[in-house]
Amino acid sequence: MEFEANNSTENALRDYKAGIGVFTHKMPDFAEKFNSFTEECFKEGQLSQKEKQLIALGISLYSQDEYCIIYHTKGCLDQGCSEQEILEAIGVTAAFGGGATMSQAVTLVQECIQEINQMKQ
């Protein structure tokens, strides 16, 4: 039985997971090395995983990468970020990314926060 997503955030996360699965099947060595690298990058260190997710969200917004915006918004929430912390990170990113950052923030990030919070209920 296939998982049926209830909202756009779940759809995007499901699509990303499916795409990674296909890519991993076709390029297992590359995928393993890439996954190991990113796992190392997001390990707890001098910066917490929470701080790293906020940085990743900012970079995702700046680069206009919608899948990463969704993935790292979820990562921020999973690491215990408050909505206010996410909005402040958006503000810092908007100082560099201007209108493009704000357009993603006021649409995609807010929608993602709302949908993820609804999934937790």
DOLO-840610 format. One record per atom (N, C-alpha, C): x negated, y, z negated; residue number from 1. Coordinates in steps of 0.05 Angstrom, whole numbers, plus 32768, in hexadecimal, padded with zeros to 4 digits. Layout:
<nodes>
px X; py Y; pz Z; nr NUM
...
</nodes>
This chain:
<nodes>
px 7FEF; py 7FE8; pz 8000; nr 1
px 8000; py 8000; pz 8000; nr 1
px 7FEE; py 8019; pz 8000; nr 1
px 7FF4; py 802C; pz 8012; nr 2
px 7FE4; py 8044; pz 8014; nr 2
px 7FEE; py 8059; pz 8000; nr 2
px 7FDB; py 8067; pz 7FF4; nr 3
px 7FE1; py 807C; pz 7FE1; nr 3
px 7FEF; py 8093; pz 7FF0; nr 3
px 8005; py 809C; pz 7FE5; nr 4
px 8013; py 80B3; pz 7FF1; nr 4
px 800E; py 80CC; pz 7FE0; nr 4
px 8002; py 80E0; pz 7FEC; nr 5
px 7FFC; py 80F9; pz 7FDE; nr 5
px 8015; py 8109; pz 7FDA; nr 5
px 8016; py 8117; pz 7FC3; nr 6
px 802D; py 8127; pz 7FBD; nr 6
px 8029; py 8145; pz 7FC3; nr 6
px 8011; py 814D; pz 7FCA; nr 7
px 800C; py 8169; pz 7FD0; nr 7
px 7FF3; py 816C; pz 7FE2; nr 7
px 7FEE; py 8185; pz 7FEA; nr 8
px 7FD8; py 8189; pz 7FFD; nr 8
px 7FBC; py 8184; pz 7FF0; nr 8
px 7FBA; py 8188; pz 7FD7; nr 9
px 7FA0; py 8182; pz 7FC9; nr 9
px 7F9B; py 8164; pz 7FCA; nr 9
px 7FAF; py 8154; pz 7FC2; nr 10
px 7FAB; py 8137; pz 7FC3; nr 10
px 7FA6; py 812E; pz 7FE0; nr 10
px 7FB4; py 813A; pz 7FF4; nr 11
px 7FAF; py 8133; pz 8010; nr 11
px 7F92; py 8138; pz 8017; nr 11
px 7F88; py 814F; pz 8011; nr 12
px 7F6C; py 8156; pz 8018; nr 12
px 7F58; py 8143; pz 800A; nr 12
px 7F5C; py 813E; pz 7FF0; nr 13
px 7F4A; py 812C; pz 7FE2; nr 13
px 7F4B; py 8110; pz 7FEE; nr 13
px 7F63; py 8107; pz 7FF5; nr 14
px 7F66; py 80EC; pz 8001; nr 14
px 7F58; py 80EB; pz 801C; nr 14
px 7F5C; py 8100; pz 802C; nr 15
px 7F4F; py 8100; pz 8047; nr 15
px 7F31; py 8101; pz 8044; nr 15
px 7F27; py 8110; pz 8031; nr 16
px 7F0A; py 8112; pz 802D; nr 16
px 7EFF; py 80F6; pz 8025; nr 16
px 7F0D; py 80EA; pz 8012; nr 17
px 7F04; py 80CF; pz 8008; nr 17
px 7F04; py 80BB; pz 801F; nr 17
px 7F19; py 80BC; pz 8030; nr 18
px 7F1A; py 80A9; pz 8047; nr 18
px 7F04; py 80AF; pz 805B; nr 18
px 7EFF; py 80C8; pz 8060; nr 19
px 7EE9; py 80D0; pz 8072; nr 19
px 7ECE; py 80C7; pz 8068; nr 19
px 7EC9; py 80CB; pz 804E; nr 20
px 7EB0; py 80C2; pz 8042; nr 20
px 7EAD; py 80A4; pz 8044; nr 20
px 7EC4; py 8096; pz 8041; nr 21
px 7EC3; py 8079; pz 8043; nr 21
px 7EBB; py 806F; pz 805F; nr 21
px 7EC6; py 807C; pz 8073; nr 22
px 7EBF; py 8075; pz 808F; nr 22
px 7EA2; py 807C; pz 8095; nr 22
px 7E9A; py 8093; pz 808C; nr 23
px 7E7E; py 809C; pz 8091; nr 23
px 7E6B; py 8089; pz 8083; nr 23
px 7E71; py 8082; pz 806A; nr 24
px 7E5F; py 8070; pz 805A; nr 24
px 7E5D; py 8055; pz 8068; nr 24
px 7E73; py 804B; pz 8073; nr 25
px 7E72; py 8032; pz 8082; nr 25
px 7E60; py 8033; pz 809A; nr 25
px 7E61; py 804A; pz 80A8; nr 26
px 7E51; py 804E; pz 80C0; nr 26
px 7E34; py 8055; pz 80BA; nr 26
px 7E2F; py 8063; pz 80A5; nr 27
px 7E14; py 806E; pz 809E; nr 27
px 7E0E; py 8068; pz 8081; nr 27
px 7E0D; py 804E; pz 8079; nr 28
px 7E0A; py 8048; pz 805C; nr 28
px 7DF0; py 8053; pz 804F; nr 28
px 7DDA; py 8051; pz 805D; nr 29
px 7DC1; py 805B; pz 8051; nr 29
px 7DC2; py 8079; pz 804C; nr 29
px 7DCB; py 8087; pz 8060; nr 30
px 7DCD; py 80A4; pz 805E; nr 30
px 7DE0; py 80AC; pz 8047; nr 30
px 7DF7; py 809F; pz 8047; nr 31
px 7E0C; py 80A6; pz 8033; nr 31
px 7E02; py 80A0; pz 8017; nr 31
px 7DF3; py 808A; pz 8014; nr 32
px 7DE9; py 8083; pz 7FF9; nr 32
px 7DD5; py 8099; pz 7FF0; nr 32
px 7DC3; py 80A1; pz 8002; nr 33
px 7DAF; py 80B5; pz 7FFB; nr 33
px 7DBC; py 80D0; pz 7FF5; nr 33
px 7DD0; py 80D7; pz 8005; nr 34
px 7DDE; py 80F0; pz 8001; nr 34
px 7DED; py 80F0; pz 7FE6; nr 34
px 7DFB; py 80DA; pz 7FE1; nr 35
px 7E0A; py 80D8; pz 7FC8; nr 35
px 7DF7; py 80D8; pz 7FB0; nr 35
px 7DE1; py 80CB; pz 7FB2; nr 36
px 7DCD; py 80CB; pz 7F9C; nr 36
px 7DC3; py 80E8; pz 7F97; nr 36
px 7DBD; py 80F6; pz 7FAD; nr 37
px 7DB4; py 8111; pz 7FAB; nr 37
px 7DC8; py 8123; pz 7F9E; nr 37
px 7DE1; py 8122; pz 7FA7; nr 38
px 7DF5; py 8134; pz 7F9B; nr 38
px 7DFC; py 812C; pz 7F7E; nr 38
px 7DFB; py 8112; pz 7F78; nr 39
px 7DFF; py 810A; pz 7F5C; nr 39
px 7DE9; py 8116; pz 7F4A; nr 39
px 7DD1; py 8115; pz 7F54; nr 40
px 7DBA; py 8121; pz 7F45; nr 40
px 7DBE; py 813F; pz 7F41; nr 40
px 7DC7; py 814C; pz 7F56; nr 41
px 7DCC; py 8169; pz 7F54; nr 41
px 7DE1; py 8171; pz 7F40; nr 41
px 7DF5; py 8160; pz 7F3C; nr 42
px 7E0B; py 8167; pz 7F2A; nr 42
px 7E08; py 815A; pz 7F0E; nr 42
px 7DF1; py 814E; pz 7F09; nr 43
px 7DED; py 8142; pz 7EEE; nr 43
px 7DEB; py 8159; pz 7ED9; nr 43
px 7DF2; py 8153; pz 7EC1; nr 44
px 7DEF; py 8166; pz 7EAB; nr 44
px 7DD1; py 816C; pz 7EA8; nr 44
px 7DCA; py 8185; pz 7EA5; nr 45
px 7DAF; py 818D; pz 7EA1; nr 45
px 7DAE; py 81A7; pz 7E91; nr 45
px 7D9C; py 81B9; pz 7E98; nr 46
px 7D9C; py 81D3; pz 7E8C; nr 46
px 7DB6; py 81E2; pz 7E92; nr 46
px 7DC1; py 81DD; pz 7EAA; nr 47
px 7DDC; py 81E6; pz 7EB1; nr 47
px 7DEF; py 81CF; pz 7EAC; nr 47
px 7E06; py 81D5; pz 7EA0; nr 48
px 7E1A; py 81C0; pz 7E9B; nr 48
px 7E27; py 81B8; pz 7EB6; nr 48
px 7E34; py 81A2; pz 7EB5; nr 49
px 7E44; py 8199; pz 7ECD; nr 49
px 7E5A; py 81AE; pz 7ED3; nr 49
px 7E65; py 81B9; pz 7EBF; nr 50
px 7E79; py 81CE; pz 7EC2; nr 50
px 7E6E; py 81E6; pz 7ED1; nr 50
px 7E56; py 81EF; pz 7EC9; nr 51
px 7E4A; py 8206; pz 7ED7; nr 51
px 7E43; py 81FF; pz 7EF4; nr 51
px 7E3A; py 81E7; pz 7EF8; nr 52
px 7E32; py 81DE; pz 7F13; nr 52
px 7E4B; py 81DD; pz 7F25; nr 52
px 7E62; py 81D4; pz 7F1A; nr 53
px 7E7A; py 81D4; pz 7F2A; nr 53
px 7E83; py 81F0; pz 7F31; nr 53
px 7E80; py 8203; pz 7F1E; nr 54
px 7E87; py 821F; pz 7F24; nr 54
px 7E75; py 822A; pz 7F3A; nr 54
px 7E5B; py 8224; pz 7F39; nr 55
px 7E49; py 822C; pz 7F4E; nr 55
px 7E51; py 8220; pz 7F69; nr 55
px 7E57; py 8206; pz 7F69; nr 56
px 7E5F; py 81F8; pz 7F81; nr 56
px 7E79; py 8204; pz 7F8D; nr 56
px 7E8B; py 820B; pz 7F7C; nr 57
px 7EA4; py 8218; pz 7F85; nr 57
px 7E9D; py 8232; pz 7F93; nr 57
px 7E8C; py 8242; pz 7F86; nr 58
px 7E84; py 825C; pz 7F92; nr 58
px 7E78; py 8258; pz 7FAD; nr 58
px 7E66; py 8245; pz 7FB0; nr 59
px 7E58; py 8240; pz 7FCA; nr 59
px 7E6D; py 8236; pz 7FDE; nr 59
px 7E7F; py 8225; pz 7FD5; nr 60
px 7E94; py 821B; pz 7FE7; nr 60
px 7EA5; py 8231; pz 7FF2; nr 60
px 7EAD; py 8244; pz 7FE0; nr 61
px 7EBD; py 825B; pz 7FE9; nr 61
px 7EAE; py 826C; pz 7FFC; nr 61
px 7E95; py 8272; pz 7FF6; nr 62
px 7E84; py 8283; pz 8007; nr 62
px 7E81; py 8277; pz 8022; nr 62
px 7E7D; py 825C; pz 8023; nr 63
px 7E79; py 824F; pz 803D; nr 63
px 7E93; py 8247; pz 804B; nr 63
px 7EAA; py 824D; pz 803E; nr 64
px 7EC4; py 8248; pz 804A; nr 64
px 7EC9; py 822A; pz 8050; nr 64
px 7EBF; py 8218; pz 803F; nr 65
px 7EC2; py 81FC; pz 8042; nr 65
px 7EDA; py 81F2; pz 8032; nr 65
px 7EF1; py 81EF; pz 803F; nr 66
px 7F0A; py 81EA; pz 8031; nr 66
px 7F09; py 81CF; pz 8022; nr 66
px 7EFE; py 81BA; pz 802C; nr 67
px 7EFD; py 81A1; pz 801D; nr 67
px 7EEC; py 81A4; pz 8004; nr 67
px 7ED6; py 81B2; pz 8006; nr 68
px 7EC5; py 81B7; pz 7FEE; nr 68
px 7ED2; py 81CA; pz 7FDB; nr 68
px 7EE1; py 81DD; pz 7FE5; nr 69
px 7EF0; py 81EF; pz 7FD3; nr 69
px 7F03; py 81DE; pz 7FC2; nr 69
px 7F12; py 81CC; pz 7FCE; nr 70
px 7F25; py 81BB; pz 7FC0; nr 70
px 7F16; py 81A9; pz 7FAD; nr 70
px 7F02; py 819B; pz 7FB7; nr 71
px 7EF3; py 8188; pz 7FA8; nr 71
px 7EE6; py 8195; pz 7F8F; nr 71
px 7EDB; py 81AD; pz 7F92; nr 72
px 7ECD; py 81BA; pz 7F7C; nr 72
px 7EE0; py 81C9; pz 7F69; nr 72
px 7EF8; py 81D1; pz 7F73; nr 73
px 7F0C; py 81DC; pz 7F61; nr 73
px 7F15; py 81C5; pz 7F4F; nr 73
px 7F19; py 81AD; pz 7F5A; nr 74
px 7F20; py 8196; pz 7F49; nr 74
px 7F09; py 8190; pz 7F36; nr 74
px 7EF0; py 8191; pz 7F40; nr 75
px 7ED9; py 818C; pz 7F2F; nr 75
px 7ED8; py 81A0; pz 7F18; nr 75
px 7EDE; py 81B9; pz 7F1D; nr 76
px 7EDE; py 81CD; pz 7F08; nr 76
px 7EF3; py 81C6; pz 7EF3; nr 76
px 7F0B; py 81BF; pz 7EFC; nr 77
px 7F20; py 81B8; pz 7EE9; nr 77
px 7F19; py 819E; pz 7EDA; nr 77
px 7F0D; py 818B; pz 7EE8; nr 78
px 7F05; py 8172; pz 7EDB; nr 78
px 7EF0; py 8176; pz 7EC6; nr 78
px 7EDF; py 818B; pz 7ECA; nr 79
px 7ECA; py 8191; pz 7EB6; nr 79
px 7ED3; py 81A4; pz 7EA0; nr 79
px 7EED; py 81AB; pz 7EA1; nr 80
px 7EF9; py 81BB; pz 7E8B; nr 80
px 7EF9; py 81D9; pz 7E90; nr 80
px 7EF4; py 81E1; pz 7EA8; nr 81
px 7EF5; py 81FE; pz 7EAE; nr 81
px 7F11; py 8208; pz 7EAA; nr 81
px 7F14; py 821F; pz 7E9F; nr 82
px 7F2E; py 822C; pz 7E9D; nr 82
px 7F33; py 823A; pz 7EB8; nr 82
px 7F4C; py 8241; pz 7EBC; nr 83
px 7F53; py 8250; pz 7ED5; nr 83
px 7F44; py 826B; pz 7ED4; nr 83
px 7F41; py 8277; pz 7EBD; nr 84
px 7F33; py 8291; pz 7EBB; nr 84
px 7F16; py 828E; pz 7EC3; nr 84
px 7F09; py 8278; pz 7EBB; nr 85
px 7EED; py 8274; pz 7EC3; nr 85
px 7EEA; py 8270; pz 7EE1; nr 85
px 7EFD; py 8262; pz 7EED; nr 86
px 7EFD; py 825E; pz 7F0A; nr 86
px 7F01; py 8279; pz 7F18; nr 86
px 7F14; py 8289; pz 7F0E; nr 87
px 7F19; py 82A3; pz 7F1A; nr 87
px 7F01; py 82B6; pz 7F18; nr 87
px 7EF3; py 82B4; pz 7F01; nr 88
px 7EDB; py 82C5; pz 7EFF; nr 88
px 7EC5; py 82BC; pz 7F12; nr 88
px 7EC2; py 82A2; pz 7F16; nr 89
px 7EAF; py 8298; pz 7F2A; nr 89
px 7EB7; py 82A1; pz 7F46; nr 89
px 7ED1; py 82A2; pz 7F4B; nr 90
px 7EDA; py 82AC; pz 7F65; nr 90
px 7ED3; py 82C9; pz 7F68; nr 90
px 7ED6; py 82D8; pz 7F52; nr 91
px 7ECF; py 82F5; pz 7F53; nr 91
px 7EB1; py 82F9; pz 7F5A; nr 91
px 7EA0; py 82E9; pz 7F4E; nr 92
px 7E83; py 82EB; pz 7F54; nr 92
px 7E7E; py 82E4; pz 7F72; nr 92
px 7E8B; py 82CF; pz 7F7B; nr 93
px 7E88; py 82C7; pz 7F97; nr 93
px 7E93; py 82DC; pz 7FAA; nr 93
px 7EA9; py 82E8; pz 7FA2; nr 94
px 7EB5; py 82FD; pz 7FB3; nr 94
px 7EA3; py 8315; pz 7FB6; nr 94
px 7E92; py 831A; pz 7FA2; nr 95
px 7E7F; py 8330; pz 7FA3; nr 95
px 7E6C; py 832C; pz 7FBB; nr 95
px 7E67; py 8313; pz 7FC2; nr 96
px 7E55; py 830D; pz 7FD8; nr 96
px 7E65; py 8306; pz 7FF2; nr 96
px 7E7C; py 82F8; pz 7FEE; nr 97
px 7E8B; py 82EE; pz 8005; nr 97
px 7EA2; py 82FE; pz 800E; nr 97
px 7EA9; py 8313; pz 7FFF; nr 98
px 7EBE; py 8326; pz 8007; nr 98
px 7ED9; py 8319; pz 800D; nr 98
px 7EE6; py 8323; pz 8021; nr 99
px 7F01; py 831B; pz 8028; nr 99
px 7F04; py 82FE; pz 802E; nr 99
px 7EF1; py 82F1; pz 803B; nr 100
px 7EF3; py 82D5; pz 8041; nr 100
px 7EF5; py 82C4; pz 8028; nr 100
px 7EE5; py 82CB; pz 8014; nr 101
px 7EE6; py 82BD; pz 7FFA; nr 101
px 7F01; py 82C2; pz 7FED; nr 101
px 7F0A; py 82DA; pz 7FED; nr 102
px 7F24; py 82E0; pz 7FE0; nr 102
px 7F3B; py 82D3; pz 7FED; nr 102
px 7F3A; py 82D0; pz 8008; nr 103
px 7F51; py 82C3; pz 8016; nr 103
px 7F53; py 82A6; pz 800E; nr 103
px 7F3C; py 8298; pz 800B; nr 104
px 7F3C; py 827C; pz 8002; nr 104
px 7F44; py 827A; pz 7FE5; nr 104
px 7F3B; py 828E; pz 7FD5; nr 105
px 7F41; py 828D; pz 7FB8; nr 105
px 7F5E; py 8291; pz 7FB1; nr 105
px 7F6A; py 82A4; pz 7FBF; nr 106
px 7F86; py 82AB; pz 7FB8; nr 106
px 7F9A; py 8297; pz 7FC5; nr 106
px 7F90; py 8286; pz 7FD6; nr 107
px 7FA2; py 8272; pz 7FE2; nr 107
px 7F99; py 8256; pz 7FD9; nr 107
px 7F84; py 824C; pz 7FE4; nr 108
px 7F7C; py 8230; pz 7FE0; nr 108
px 7F75; py 8229; pz 7FC3; nr 108
px 7F65; py 8239; pz 7FB6; nr 109
px 7F5D; py 8233; pz 7F9B; nr 109
px 7F75; py 8234; pz 7F88; nr 109
px 7F85; py 8249; pz 7F8B; nr 110
px 7F9C; py 824B; pz 7F79; nr 110
px 7FB0; py 8234; pz 7F7D; nr 110
px 7FB4; py 822C; pz 7F97; nr 111
px 7FC5; py 8215; pz 7F9D; nr 111
px 7FBA; py 81FC; pz 7F91; nr 111
px 7FA0; py 81F8; pz 7F94; nr 112
px 7F92; py 81E0; pz 7F89; nr 112
px 7F95; py 81DF; pz 7F6B; nr 112
px 7F90; py 81F5; pz 7F5D; nr 113
px 7F92; py 81F5; pz 7F40; nr 113
px 7FAF; py 81ED; pz 7F37; nr 113
px 7FC2; py 81F9; pz 7F45; nr 114
px 7FDE; py 81F3; pz 7F3E; nr 114
px 7FE5; py 81D6; pz 7F43; nr 114
px 7FDC; py 81CB; pz 7F59; nr 115
px 7FE3; py 81AF; pz 7F60; nr 115
px 7FD5; py 819C; pz 7F4E; nr 115
px 7FBB; py 81A1; pz 7F48; nr 116
px 7FAD; py 818F; pz 7F36; nr 116
px 7FB9; py 8190; pz 7F1A; nr 116
px 7FC0; py 81A7; pz 7F10; nr 117
px 7FCD; py 81A9; pz 7EF6; nr 117
px 7FE8; py 819A; pz 7EF6; nr 117
px 7FF7; py 819B; pz 7F0C; nr 118
px 8010; py 818C; pz 7F0E; nr 118
px 800B; py 816E; pz 7F0E; nr 118
px 7FF5; py 8165; pz 7F1A; nr 119
px 7FEE; py 8148; pz 7F1B; nr 119
px 7FE8; py 813E; pz 7EFF; nr 119
px 7FDC; py 814F; pz 7EEE; nr 120
px 7FD5; py 8147; pz 7ED3; nr 120
px 7FED; py 8144; pz 7EC1; nr 120
px 8003; py 814F; pz 7EC8; nr 121
px 801B; py 814F; pz 7EB7; nr 121
px 8029; py 8134; pz 7EB8; nr 121
</nodes>
